[in-house]
Amino acid sequence: MSAAGDRLQDTARQAALALPGVSHGRPFTPELDVYKVVGKVFLIVTDNPDEQIITVKCEPDYARA
């Protein structure tokens, strides 16, 4: 667990919830925060302090940025 990882996860969660039309839930496991727009997943954040992972879905050209 790292403080930088905690901050990054918190920032990702806050940014996602600030977007219009976003829904949040835990449909897969209690340790995964899932964020959707129009029913499509765009962000998954772990709640496990030993595995601070953020998964962001985007177009391949944007992923390089």
CORKA-V803415 format. One record per residue. N is the residue number from 0. D_CENTER is the distance of its C-alpha to the mean C-alpha in Angstrom with 1 decimal. Layout:
BEGIN
n = <N N>
d_center = <D_CENTER D_CENTER>
END
This chain:
BEGIN
n = <0 1 2 3 4 5 6 7 8 9 10 11 12 13 14 15 16 17 18 19 20 21 22 23 24 25 26 27 28 29 30 31 32 33 34 35 36 37 38 39 40 41 42 43 44 45 46 47 48 49 50 51 52 53 54 55 56 57 58 59 60 61 62 63 64>
d_center = <17.0 17.0 17.0 15.4 12.4 12.2 12.5 9.9 7.2 9.1 9.4 5.8 5.9 9.4 9.2 7.3 9.8 12.5 12.5 15.3 15.1 11.6 11.6 9.6 10.8 11.2 13.3 13.4 13.9 13.9 11.7 8.5 6.5 6.2 6.3 9.4 12.2 15.7 14.7 12.6 9.2 7.3 3.6 3.5 3.9 7.7 10.1 12.9 14.4 16.2 13.3 10.7 8.4 5.3 5.9 6.4 9.3 12.1 15.9 17.5 19.4 16.4 14.8 18.0 17.5>
END
